[in-house]
Amino acid sequence: MSGRAVPLFLLFLCLTLGSVQN
């Protein structure tokens, strides 16, 4: 993984979890 792929993956994961909780 590149240094840019990790934060993007974490951001996407946070958005997904937020959508599920709401």
C-alpha positions in Angstrom: 0.0 0.0 0.0 1.1 3.5 -0.7 1.2 6.2 1.9 -1.9 7.8 0.3 -4.0 4.6 0.2 -4.1 4.1 4.0 -5.7 7.4 5.1 -8.2 7.2 2.2 -9.2 3.7 3.3 -9.6 4.9 6.9 -11.7 7.8 5.8 -13.9 5.6 3.7 -14.3 3.2 6.6 -15.3 6.0 9.0 -17.9 7.3 6.5 -19.3 3.8 6.1 -19.6 3.2 9.8 -21.2 6.6 10.3 -23.8 5.8 7.6 -24.7 2.5 9.3 -25.1 4.1 12.8 -27.3 6.8 11.4 
